[in-house]
Amino acid sequence: MHIPSEGLLTQLGYHPDERIIAQLQTVEENTPGFEQIKRHVVALSDHLKSYGGYVAISNSKPYLKIKIETEEPAKVELAKEEIFKWADKYNVALQKVPNKETYYILGISK
């Protein structure tokens, strides 16, 4: 199933405009296998909402990021379990941001 950029942005909570579409294009170019995982990114973001997490475009790196914003330790652990299970299932490499519950989606691992 092909998801157009505007559809992906809308499902992640963005209002597509030229700037954000260009930012997503940069993410796509820097994320190996992006086309294969982008529909799964939407499902992950939806699952994480109940744990205080979501998927967004990073403002500091050319990647999507997974962010957990809850302070509740149990929800943080459940969100991390979902994230790692998702990454393992779709063979996605992640990079943790030091001292934060944030992970960059680096792409399909080889």
Secondary structure, 3 states (H helix, E strand, C coil): CCCCHHHHHHHCCCCCCHHHHHHHHHHHHHCCCHHHHHHHHHHHHHHHHHHCEEEEECCCCCCEEEEECCCCHHHHHHHHHHHHHHHHHCCEEEEECCCCCEEEEEEECC
